[in-house]
Every structure is written in C-alpha cells, then in structure tokens.
Amino acid sequence: MKEIKWIFLFFAIAAAACMIGMGIAIGQESMIGLIACILLLVGVMGYGFATKARMRREGKL
C-alpha cells in the first residue's frame, strides 16, 4: 500500500468544502457567496494541480 499524500488530501477536502459552500450560497440566494466559493474553488484546484505537476517534475511522485 502506498503512503498517503496528505497535501493532496487537504486540497481534495478544501475543494469539496468549496463545492458545499456553493450549494449553501445558492440555497441562501447569495450571489457574493456563490462567486467567492467559485473563485476559491478555482484557486484551490489550480494550486493543487500546480503542486502535483511540480512534485512530478521533482520526482517526488
């Protein structure tokens, strides 16, 4: 069994939290909350993919 990459688990949980936040913002009819969650989701996922690419280049994956 391979060891857990904790940083990627954190990124996955953060992205899921952003998606949950989007649902809550839609339920509350909050455009500001929805836009904030979308931007945060894009940022978290982008940073996660960039981190994975950097780690792959460095041979850590």
All heavy atoms as TSV, in Angstrom:
chain	resi	resn	atom	element	x	y	z
A	1	MET	N	N	0.831	-1.174	0.000
A	1	MET	CA	C	0.000	0.000	0.000
A	1	MET	C	C	0.883	1.247	0.000
A	1	MET	O	O	1.845	1.326	0.753
A	1	MET	CB	C	-0.896	-0.026	1.222
A	1	MET	CG	C	-1.817	1.149	1.307
A	1	MET	SD	S	-2.804	1.067	2.811
A	1	MET	CE	C	-4.397	1.157	2.087
A	2	LYS	N	N	0.537	2.184	-0.840
A	2	LYS	CA	C	1.321	3.419	-0.907
A	2	LYS	C	C	0.957	4.345	0.248
A	2	LYS	O	O	-0.141	4.275	0.798
A	2	LYS	CB	C	1.043	4.118	-2.235
A	2	LYS	CG	C	1.530	3.340	-3.428
A	2	LYS	CD	C	1.285	4.110	-4.685
A	2	LYS	CE	C	1.769	3.308	-5.877
A	2	LYS	NZ	N	1.638	4.024	-7.121
A	3	GLU	N	N	1.889	5.203	0.589
A	3	GLU	CA	C	1.617	6.125	1.679
A	3	GLU	C	C	0.706	7.257	1.202
A	3	GLU	O	O	0.645	7.582	0.020
A	3	GLU	CB	C	2.918	6.692	2.247
A	3	GLU	CG	C	3.658	7.629	1.306
A	3	GLU	CD	C	4.912	8.179	1.931
A	3	GLU	OE1	O	5.809	7.388	2.225
A	3	GLU	OE2	O	4.965	9.404	2.103
A	4	ILE	N	N	0.000	7.864	2.144
A	4	ILE	CA	C	-0.948	8.935	1.835
A	4	ILE	C	C	-0.181	10.224	1.598
A	4	ILE	O	O	0.720	10.578	2.362
A	4	ILE	CB	C	-1.931	9.118	3.003
A	4	ILE	CG1	C	-2.782	7.873	3.164
A	4	ILE	CG2	C	-2.799	10.339	2.777
A	4	ILE	CD1	C	-3.688	7.912	4.373
A	5	LYS	N	N	-0.536	10.934	0.546
A	5	LYS	CA	C	0.000	12.280	0.304
A	5	LYS	C	C	-0.968	13.252	0.975
A	5	LYS	O	O	-2.021	13.597	0.437
A	5	LYS	CB	C	0.095	12.570	-1.194
A	5	LYS	CG	C	0.943	11.585	-1.966
A	5	LYS	CD	C	2.397	11.721	-1.609
A	5	LYS	CE	C	3.221	10.843	-2.526
A	5	LYS	NZ	N	4.470	10.482	-1.963
A	6	TRP	N	N	-0.627	13.677	2.176
A	6	TRP	CA	C	-1.531	14.472	2.993
A	6	TRP	C	C	-1.899	15.789	2.337
A	6	TRP	O	O	-3.022	16.268	2.514
A	6	TRP	CB	C	-0.923	14.690	4.370
A	6	TRP	CG	C	-0.835	13.420	5.149
A	6	TRP	CD1	C	0.278	12.664	5.372
A	6	TRP	CD2	C	-1.916	12.718	5.770
A	6	TRP	NE1	N	-0.053	11.547	6.102
A	6	TRP	CE2	C	-1.387	11.549	6.355
A	6	TRP	CE3	C	-3.282	12.967	5.879
A	6	TRP	CZ2	C	-2.183	10.646	7.051
A	6	TRP	CZ3	C	-4.060	12.057	6.570
A	6	TRP	CH2	C	-3.513	10.918	7.148
A	7	ILE	N	N	-0.983	16.396	1.605
A	7	ILE	CA	C	-1.275	17.681	0.982
A	7	ILE	C	C	-2.387	17.546	-0.046
A	7	ILE	O	O	-3.258	18.398	-0.160
A	7	ILE	CB	C	0.005	18.319	0.378
A	7	ILE	CG1	C	-0.249	19.757	-0.069
A	7	ILE	CG2	C	0.526	17.500	-0.790
A	7	ILE	CD1	C	-0.375	20.713	1.052
A	8	PHE	N	N	-2.411	16.434	-0.771
A	8	PHE	CA	C	-3.463	16.233	-1.768
A	8	PHE	C	C	-4.797	15.924	-1.098
A	8	PHE	O	O	-5.852	16.302	-1.617
A	8	PHE	CB	C	-3.072	15.141	-2.751
A	8	PHE	CG	C	-1.873	15.507	-3.571
A	8	PHE	CD1	C	-0.771	14.687	-3.624
A	8	PHE	CD2	C	-1.831	16.702	-4.273
A	8	PHE	CE1	C	0.338	15.034	-4.367
A	8	PHE	CE2	C	-0.725	17.063	-5.010
A	8	PHE	CZ	C	0.364	16.224	-5.066
A	9	LEU	N	N	-4.771	15.255	0.039
A	9	LEU	CA	C	-5.996	15.036	0.803
A	9	LEU	C	C	-6.561	16.374	1.270
A	9	LEU	O	O	-7.773	16.612	1.196
A	9	LEU	CB	C	-5.731	14.124	1.993
A	9	LEU	CG	C	-6.930	13.828	2.895
A	9	LEU	CD1	C	-8.010	13.091	2.118
A	9	LEU	CD2	C	-6.492	13.034	4.111
A	10	PHE	N	N	-5.694	17.272	1.721
A	10	PHE	CA	C	-6.129	18.603	2.134
A	10	PHE	C	C	-6.754	19.358	0.965
A	10	PHE	O	O	-7.805	19.990	1.121
A	10	PHE	CB	C	-4.951	19.404	2.706
A	10	PHE	CG	C	-5.272	20.857	2.886
A	10	PHE	CD1	C	-6.091	21.274	3.925
A	10	PHE	CD2	C	-4.778	21.805	2.001
A	10	PHE	CE1	C	-6.401	22.620	4.086
A	10	PHE	CE2	C	-5.085	23.142	2.154
A	10	PHE	CZ	C	-5.897	23.548	3.196
A	11	PHE	N	N	-6.110	19.314	-0.207
A	11	PHE	CA	C	-6.670	20.001	-1.378
A	11	PHE	C	C	-8.034	19.436	-1.747
A	11	PHE	O	O	-8.950	20.179	-2.099
A	11	PHE	CB	C	-5.730	19.895	-2.579
A	11	PHE	CG	C	-4.496	20.757	-2.480
A	11	PHE	CD1	C	-3.266	20.259	-2.874
A	11	PHE	CD2	C	-4.553	22.045	-2.002
A	11	PHE	CE1	C	-2.126	21.037	-2.788
A	11	PHE	CE2	C	-3.418	22.830	-1.908
A	11	PHE	CZ	C	-2.203	22.332	-2.300
A	12	ALA	N	N	-8.200	18.119	-1.666
A	12	ALA	CA	C	-9.480	17.485	-2.001
A	12	ALA	C	C	-10.573	17.905	-1.018
A	12	ALA	O	O	-11.703	18.207	-1.432
A	12	ALA	CB	C	-9.319	15.974	-2.007
A	13	ILE	N	N	-10.251	17.942	0.259
A	13	ILE	CA	C	-11.234	18.351	1.262
A	13	ILE	C	C	-11.588	19.820	1.095
A	13	ILE	O	O	-12.758	20.210	1.205
A	13	ILE	CB	C	-10.716	18.044	2.683
A	13	ILE	CG1	C	-10.655	16.527	2.885
A	13	ILE	CG2	C	-11.575	18.702	3.748
A	13	ILE	CD1	C	-9.961	16.093	4.154
A	14	ALA	N	N	-10.587	20.665	0.815
A	14	ALA	CA	C	-10.843	22.086	0.614
A	14	ALA	C	C	-11.720	22.318	-0.617
A	14	ALA	O	O	-12.638	23.152	-0.591
A	14	ALA	CB	C	-9.522	22.847	0.475
A	15	ALA	N	N	-11.470	21.589	-1.697
A	15	ALA	CA	C	-12.281	21.723	-2.904
A	15	ALA	C	C	-13.712	21.262	-2.637
A	15	ALA	O	O	-14.674	21.906	-3.078
A	15	ALA	CB	C	-11.668	20.932	-4.051
A	16	ALA	N	N	-13.875	20.169	-1.910
A	16	ALA	CA	C	-15.214	19.692	-1.573
A	16	ALA	C	C	-15.951	20.705	-0.696
A	16	ALA	O	O	-17.159	20.931	-0.876
A	16	ALA	CB	C	-15.128	18.342	-0.874
A	17	ALA	N	N	-15.234	21.328	0.223
A	17	ALA	CA	C	-15.840	22.351	1.071
A	17	ALA	C	C	-16.303	23.548	0.236
A	17	ALA	O	O	-17.357	24.130	0.515
A	17	ALA	CB	C	-14.852	22.799	2.144
A	18	CYS	N	N	-15.533	23.901	-0.776
A	18	CYS	CA	C	-15.934	24.996	-1.665
A	18	CYS	C	C	-17.199	24.631	-2.434
A	18	CYS	O	O	-18.090	25.467	-2.628
A	18	CYS	CB	C	-14.818	25.338	-2.641
A	18	CYS	SG	S	-13.386	26.099	-1.885
A	19	MET	N	N	-17.288	23.384	-2.872
A	19	MET	CA	C	-18.492	22.942	-3.587
A	19	MET	C	C	-19.706	22.943	-2.662
A	19	MET	O	O	-20.810	23.326	-3.074
A	19	MET	CB	C	-18.266	21.554	-4.175
A	19	MET	CG	C	-17.281	21.535	-5.305
A	19	MET	SD	S	-17.052	19.850	-5.891
A	19	MET	CE	C	-15.437	19.978	-6.617
A	20	ILE	N	N	-19.515	22.534	-1.421
A	20	ILE	CA	C	-20.600	22.582	-0.445
A	20	ILE	C	C	-21.007	24.027	-0.197
A	20	ILE	O	O	-22.200	24.347	-0.109
A	20	ILE	CB	C	-20.176	21.883	0.864
A	20	ILE	CG1	C	-20.013	20.382	0.624
A	20	ILE	CG2	C	-21.164	22.159	1.991
A	20	ILE	CD1	C	-19.342	19.644	1.759
A	21	GLY	N	N	-20.018	24.900	-0.103
A	21	GLY	CA	C	-20.296	26.325	0.075
A	21	GLY	C	C	-21.086	26.909	-1.086
A	21	GLY	O	O	-21.955	27.766	-0.884
A	22	MET	N	N	-20.807	26.438	-2.290
A	22	MET	CA	C	-21.577	26.900	-3.445
A	22	MET	C	C	-23.041	26.499	-3.293
A	22	MET	O	O	-23.948	27.299	-3.568
A	22	MET	CB	C	-21.000	26.311	-4.732
A	22	MET	CG	C	-19.695	26.931	-5.153
A	22	MET	SD	S	-18.850	26.074	-6.500
A	22	MET	CE	C	-20.100	25.916	-7.719
A	23	GLY	N	N	-23.295	25.274	-2.854
A	23	GLY	CA	C	-24.670	24.818	-2.637
A	23	GLY	C	C	-25.377	25.633	-1.575
A	23	GLY	O	O	-26.548	25.993	-1.735
A	24	ILE	N	N	-24.670	25.929	-0.508
A	24	ILE	CA	C	-25.256	26.739	0.562
A	24	ILE	C	C	-25.540	28.151	0.067
A	24	ILE	O	O	-26.599	28.725	0.362
A	24	ILE	CB	C	-24.324	26.750	1.787
A	24	ILE	CG1	C	-24.283	25.361	2.415
A	24	ILE	CG2	C	-24.766	27.794	2.814
A	24	ILE	CD1	C	-23.235	25.177	3.488
A	25	ALA	N	N	-24.623	28.714	-0.699
A	25	ALA	CA	C	-24.820	30.067	-1.230
A	25	ALA	C	C	-26.015	30.116	-2.180
A	25	ALA	O	O	-26.781	31.091	-2.172
A	25	ALA	CB	C	-23.553	30.541	-1.948
A	26	ILE	N	N	-26.184	29.083	-2.983
A	26	ILE	CA	C	-27.356	29.032	-3.865
A	26	ILE	C	C	-28.627	28.951	-3.027
A	26	ILE	O	O	-29.623	29.637	-3.314
A	26	ILE	CB	C	-27.251	27.842	-4.843
A	26	ILE	CG1	C	-26.146	28.105	-5.868
A	26	ILE	CG2	C	-28.580	27.595	-5.548
A	26	ILE	CD1	C	-25.792	26.906	-6.731
A	27	GLY	N	N	-28.616	28.133	-1.991
A	27	GLY	CA	C	-29.771	27.995	-1.108
A	27	GLY	C	C	-30.111	29.294	-0.400
A	27	GLY	O	O	-31.284	29.604	-0.176
A	28	GLN	N	N	-29.101	30.063	-0.053
A	28	GLN	CA	C	-29.308	31.345	0.623
A	28	GLN	C	C	-29.517	32.492	-0.359
A	28	GLN	O	O	-29.712	33.630	0.071
A	28	GLN	CB	C	-28.098	31.665	1.513
A	28	GLN	CG	C	-27.902	30.708	2.655
A	28	GLN	CD	C	-28.980	30.853	3.704
A	28	GLN	OE1	O	-29.432	31.945	4.003
A	28	GLN	NE2	N	-29.408	29.733	4.242
A	29	GLU	N	N	-29.442	32.190	-1.640
A	29	GLU	CA	C	-29.573	33.188	-2.714
A	29	GLU	C	C	-28.553	34.318	-2.566
A	29	GLU	O	O	-28.868	35.486	-2.740
A	29	GLU	CB	C	-30.997	33.737	-2.764
A	29	GLU	CG	C	-32.030	32.674	-3.077
A	29	GLU	CD	C	-33.444	33.195	-3.065
A	29	GLU	OE1	O	-33.644	34.401	-2.838
A	29	GLU	OE2	O	-34.359	32.390	-3.301
A	30	SER	N	N	-27.326	33.936	-2.271
A	30	SER	CA	C	-26.246	34.897	-2.069
A	30	SER	C	C	-25.292	34.854	-3.266
A	30	SER	O	O	-24.505	33.911	-3.403
A	30	SER	CB	C	-25.487	34.563	-0.785
A	30	SER	OG	O	-24.325	35.347	-0.676
A	31	MET	N	N	-25.388	35.865	-4.111
A	31	MET	CA	C	-24.501	35.934	-5.274
A	31	MET	C	C	-23.051	36.140	-4.853
A	31	MET	O	O	-22.141	35.563	-5.446
A	31	MET	CB	C	-24.904	37.089	-6.201
A	31	MET	CG	C	-25.863	36.735	-7.302
A	31	MET	SD	S	-25.514	35.209	-8.121
A	31	MET	CE	C	-24.733	35.804	-9.574
A	32	ILE	N	N	-22.828	36.951	-3.833
A	32	ILE	CA	C	-21.466	37.217	-3.372
A	32	ILE	C	C	-20.833	35.927	-2.840
A	32	ILE	O	O	-19.685	35.610	-3.155
A	32	ILE	CB	C	-21.458	38.316	-2.294
A	32	ILE	CG1	C	-21.897	39.642	-2.912
A	32	ILE	CG2	C	-20.081	38.441	-1.653
A	32	ILE	CD1	C	-22.104	40.749	-1.906
A	33	GLY	N	N	-21.580	35.163	-2.057
A	33	GLY	CA	C	-21.074	33.893	-1.538
A	33	GLY	C	C	-20.798	32.902	-2.643
A	33	GLY	O	O	-19.800	32.184	-2.614
A	34	LEU	N	N	-21.679	32.850	-3.639
A	34	LEU	CA	C	-21.502	31.935	-4.760
A	34	LEU	C	C	-20.248	32.281	-5.551
A	34	LEU	O	O	-19.432	31.410	-5.858
A	34	LEU	CB	C	-22.728	31.966	-5.675
A	34	LEU	CG	C	-22.690	31.056	-6.897
A	34	LEU	CD1	C	-22.586	29.602	-6.470
A	34	LEU	CD2	C	-23.909	31.284	-7.756
A	35	ILE	N	N	-20.076	33.542	-5.855
A	35	ILE	CA	C	-18.896	33.979	-6.611
A	35	ILE	C	C	-17.621	33.725	-5.813
A	35	ILE	O	O	-16.616	33.258	-6.357
A	35	ILE	CB	C	-19.025	35.465	-7.018
A	35	ILE	CG1	C	-20.150	35.609	-8.049
A	35	ILE	CG2	C	-17.718	36.006	-7.565
A	35	ILE	CD1	C	-20.544	37.030	-8.349
A	36	ALA	N	N	-17.673	33.990	-4.508
A	36	ALA	CA	C	-16.497	33.760	-3.657
A	36	ALA	C	C	-16.129	32.277	-3.639
A	36	ALA	O	O	-14.946	31.918	-3.745
A	36	ALA	CB	C	-16.763	34.264	-2.241
A	37	CYS	N	N	-17.132	31.412	-3.526
A	37	CYS	CA	C	-16.871	29.967	-3.499
A	37	CYS	C	C	-16.328	29.467	-4.836
A	37	CYS	O	O	-15.440	28.622	-4.865
A	37	CYS	CB	C	-18.131	29.206	-3.121
A	37	CYS	SG	S	-18.545	29.357	-1.370
A	38	ILE	N	N	-16.855	29.997	-5.927
A	38	ILE	CA	C	-16.357	29.601	-7.248
A	38	ILE	C	C	-14.899	30.009	-7.409
A	38	ILE	O	O	-14.060	29.221	-7.854
A	38	ILE	CB	C	-17.231	30.193	-8.370
A	38	ILE	CG1	C	-18.602	29.509	-8.385
A	38	ILE	CG2	C	-16.556	30.059	-9.724
A	38	ILE	CD1	C	-19.609	30.167	-9.301
A	39	LEU	N	N	-14.579	31.244	-7.044
A	39	LEU	CA	C	-13.200	31.724	-7.167
A	39	LEU	C	C	-12.260	30.934	-6.258
A	39	LEU	O	O	-11.141	30.581	-6.658
A	39	LEU	CB	C	-13.123	33.216	-6.846
A	39	LEU	CG	C	-13.793	34.142	-7.855
A	39	LEU	CD1	C	-13.753	35.579	-7.356
A	39	LEU	CD2	C	-13.157	34.016	-9.221
A	40	LEU	N	N	-12.720	30.636	-5.065
A	40	LEU	CA	C	-11.902	29.864	-4.131
A	40	LEU	C	C	-11.690	28.446	-4.644
A	40	LEU	O	O	-10.585	27.907	-4.550
A	40	LEU	CB	C	-12.564	29.848	-2.756
A	40	LEU	CG	C	-11.733	29.392	-1.582
A	40	LEU	CD1	C	-10.490	30.274	-1.440
A	40	LEU	CD2	C	-12.542	29.453	-0.316
A	41	LEU	N	N	-12.724	27.849	-5.226
A	41	LEU	CA	C	-12.611	26.508	-5.798
A	41	LEU	C	C	-11.597	26.483	-6.933
A	41	LEU	O	O	-10.738	25.605	-6.999
A	41	LEU	CB	C	-13.970	26.019	-6.293
A	41	LEU	CG	C	-13.987	24.663	-6.994
A	41	LEU	CD1	C	-13.592	23.561	-6.023
A	41	LEU	CD2	C	-15.356	24.395	-7.590
A	42	VAL	N	N	-11.673	27.462	-7.821
A	42	VAL	CA	C	-10.723	27.531	-8.938
A	42	VAL	C	C	-9.301	27.694	-8.407
A	42	VAL	O	O	-8.365	27.054	-8.886
A	42	VAL	CB	C	-11.099	28.676	-9.904
A	42	VAL	CG1	C	-9.997	28.930	-10.913
A	42	VAL	CG2	C	-12.412	28.356	-10.610
A	43	GLY	N	N	-9.139	28.523	-7.389
A	43	GLY	CA	C	-7.815	28.729	-6.806
A	43	GLY	C	C	-7.259	27.485	-6.139
A	43	GLY	O	O	-6.097	27.121	-6.345
A	44	VAL	N	N	-8.082	26.809	-5.355
A	44	VAL	CA	C	-7.634	25.592	-4.651
A	44	VAL	C	C	-7.279	24.498	-5.652
A	44	VAL	O	O	-6.228	23.851	-5.549
A	44	VAL	CB	C	-8.713	25.104	-3.659
A	44	VAL	CG1	C	-8.423	23.700	-3.173
A	44	VAL	CG2	C	-8.825	26.056	-2.492
A	45	MET	N	N	-8.154	24.285	-6.635
A	45	MET	CA	C	-7.887	23.222	-7.608
A	45	MET	C	C	-6.670	23.562	-8.473
A	45	MET	O	O	-5.850	22.691	-8.760
A	45	MET	CB	C	-9.120	22.978	-8.473
A	45	MET	CG	C	-10.230	22.312	-7.694
A	45	MET	SD	S	-11.614	21.825	-8.705
A	45	MET	CE	C	-10.906	20.430	-9.554
A	46	GLY	N	N	-6.544	24.818	-8.869
A	46	GLY	CA	C	-5.386	25.225	-9.664
A	46	GLY	C	C	-4.089	25.043	-8.899
A	46	GLY	O	O	-3.096	24.534	-9.441
A	47	TYR	N	N	-4.091	25.441	-7.632
A	47	TYR	CA	C	-2.890	25.293	-6.825
A	47	TYR	C	C	-2.570	23.815	-6.596
A	47	TYR	O	O	-1.407	23.414	-6.597
A	47	TYR	CB	C	-3.053	26.028	-5.492
A	47	TYR	CG	C	-1.774	26.114	-4.705
A	47	TYR	CD1	C	-0.725	26.895	-5.155
A	47	TYR	CD2	C	-1.612	25.404	-3.522
A	47	TYR	CE1	C	0.460	26.967	-4.446
A	47	TYR	CE2	C	-0.440	25.473	-2.806
A	47	TYR	CZ	C	0.594	26.257	-3.266
A	47	TYR	OH	O	1.768	26.319	-2.572
A	48	GLY	N	N	-3.605	23.007	-6.428
A	48	GLY	CA	C	-3.395	21.567	-6.249
A	48	GLY	C	C	-2.779	20.922	-7.480
A	48	GLY	O	O	-1.853	20.121	-7.379
A	49	PHE	N	N	-3.306	21.270	-8.667
A	49	PHE	CA	C	-2.748	20.719	-9.904
A	49	PHE	C	C	-1.320	21.208	-10.133
A	49	PHE	O	O	-0.457	20.455	-10.590
A	49	PHE	CB	C	-3.627	21.056	-11.106
A	49	PHE	CG	C	-4.873	20.227	-11.190
A	49	PHE	CD1	C	-6.108	20.822	-11.284
A	49	PHE	CD2	C	-4.809	18.849	-11.176
A	49	PHE	CE1	C	-7.266	20.068	-11.360
A	49	PHE	CE2	C	-5.957	18.071	-11.248
A	49	PHE	CZ	C	-7.193	18.692	-11.346
A	50	ALA	N	N	-1.059	22.474	-9.804
A	50	ALA	CA	C	0.297	23.002	-9.960
A	50	ALA	C	C	1.268	22.297	-9.010
A	50	ALA	O	O	2.401	21.990	-9.380
A	50	ALA	CB	C	0.304	24.507	-9.702
A	51	THR	N	N	0.824	22.037	-7.797
A	51	THR	CA	C	1.658	21.327	-6.829
A	51	THR	C	C	1.955	19.909	-7.300
A	51	THR	O	O	3.088	19.437	-7.200
A	51	THR	CB	C	0.957	21.286	-5.457
A	51	THR	OG1	O	0.710	22.625	-5.028
A	51	THR	CG2	C	1.795	20.556	-4.428
A	52	LYS	N	N	0.940	19.241	-7.848
A	52	LYS	CA	C	1.151	17.889	-8.346
A	52	LYS	C	C	2.141	17.877	-9.509
A	52	LYS	O	O	3.027	17.018	-9.577
A	52	LYS	CB	C	-0.177	17.283	-8.789
A	52	LYS	CG	C	-0.059	15.837	-9.189
A	52	LYS	CD	C	-1.418	15.232	-9.447
A	52	LYS	CE	C	-1.269	13.762	-9.783
A	52	LYS	NZ	N	-2.557	13.112	-9.950
A	53	ALA	N	N	2.017	18.836	-10.424
A	53	ALA	CA	C	2.935	18.913	-11.565
A	53	ALA	C	C	4.361	19.186	-11.089
A	53	ALA	O	O	5.325	18.579	-11.588
A	53	ALA	CB	C	2.485	19.996	-12.526
A	54	ARG	N	N	4.504	20.080	-10.097
A	54	ARG	CA	C	5.839	20.405	-9.572
A	54	ARG	C	C	6.454	19.185	-8.893
A	54	ARG	O	O	7.632	18.879	-9.090
A	54	ARG	CB	C	5.743	21.571	-8.583
A	54	ARG	CG	C	7.088	21.966	-8.012
A	54	ARG	CD	C	7.013	23.191	-7.127
A	54	ARG	NE	N	5.826	23.305	-6.309
A	54	ARG	CZ	C	5.679	22.750	-5.100
A	54	ARG	NH1	N	6.645	22.057	-4.568
A	54	ARG	NH2	N	4.564	22.920	-4.415
A	55	MET	N	N	5.654	18.464	-8.111
A	55	MET	CA	C	6.166	17.287	-7.424
A	55	MET	C	C	6.533	16.187	-8.438
A	55	MET	O	O	7.507	15.457	-8.233
A	55	MET	CB	C	5.155	16.764	-6.430
A	55	MET	CG	C	5.017	17.658	-5.211
A	55	MET	SD	S	3.769	17.091	-4.056
A	55	MET	CE	C	4.649	15.728	-3.293
A	56	ARG	N	N	5.783	16.080	-9.503
A	56	ARG	CA	C	6.080	15.075	-10.530
A	56	ARG	C	C	7.393	15.418	-11.237
A	56	ARG	O	O	8.216	14.544	-11.505
A	56	ARG	CB	C	4.928	15.017	-11.530
A	56	ARG	CG	C	4.994	13.794	-12.414
A	56	ARG	CD	C	3.747	13.646	-13.239
A	56	ARG	NE	N	2.734	12.967	-12.437
A	56	ARG	CZ	C	1.436	13.048	-12.626
A	56	ARG	NH1	N	0.970	13.803	-13.594
A	56	ARG	NH2	N	0.596	12.383	-11.872
A	57	ARG	N	N	7.609	16.720	-11.507
A	57	ARG	CA	C	8.873	17.152	-12.148
A	57	ARG	C	C	10.054	16.877	-11.235
A	57	ARG	O	O	11.137	16.526	-11.702
A	57	ARG	CB	C	8.821	18.648	-12.452
A	57	ARG	CG	C	8.326	18.988	-13.823
A	57	ARG	CD	C	8.520	20.460	-14.055
A	57	ARG	NE	N	7.988	21.156	-12.885
A	57	ARG	CZ	C	7.098	22.138	-12.905
A	57	ARG	NH1	N	6.668	22.589	-14.018
A	57	ARG	NH2	N	6.650	22.684	-11.814
A	58	GLU	N	N	9.876	17.070	-9.930
A	58	GLU	CA	C	10.959	16.861	-8.972
A	58	GLU	C	C	11.174	15.380	-8.642
A	58	GLU	O	O	12.101	15.045	-7.921
A	58	GLU	CB	C	10.679	17.636	-7.691
A	58	GLU	CG	C	10.691	19.151	-7.868
A	58	GLU	CD	C	10.230	19.891	-6.637
A	58	GLU	OE1	O	9.796	19.230	-5.655
A	58	GLU	OE2	O	10.286	21.121	-6.642
A	59	GLY	N	N	10.296	14.526	-9.142
A	59	GLY	CA	C	10.425	13.101	-8.910
A	59	GLY	C	C	9.916	12.640	-7.562
A	59	GLY	O	O	10.277	11.549	-7.106
A	60	LYS	N	N	9.085	13.419	-6.919
A	60	LYS	CA	C	8.559	13.052	-5.610
A	60	LYS	C	C	7.282	12.233	-5.711
A	60	LYS	O	O	6.770	11.782	-4.697
A	60	LYS	CB	C	8.300	14.301	-4.780
A	60	LYS	CG	C	9.574	15.036	-4.415
A	60	LYS	CD	C	9.290	16.228	-3.558
A	60	LYS	CE	C	10.547	16.969	-3.195
A	60	LYS	NZ	N	10.285	18.167	-2.424
A	61	LEU	N	N	6.760	12.067	-6.908
A	61	LEU	CA	C	5.538	11.254	-7.075
A	61	LEU	C	C	5.837	9.990	-7.833
A	61	LEU	O	O	6.580	9.883	-8.702
A	61	LEU	CB	C	4.454	12.044	-7.812
A	61	LEU	CG	C	3.704	13.070	-7.002
A	61	LEU	CD1	C	2.626	13.748	-7.852
A	61	LEU	CD2	C	3.064	12.457	-5.799
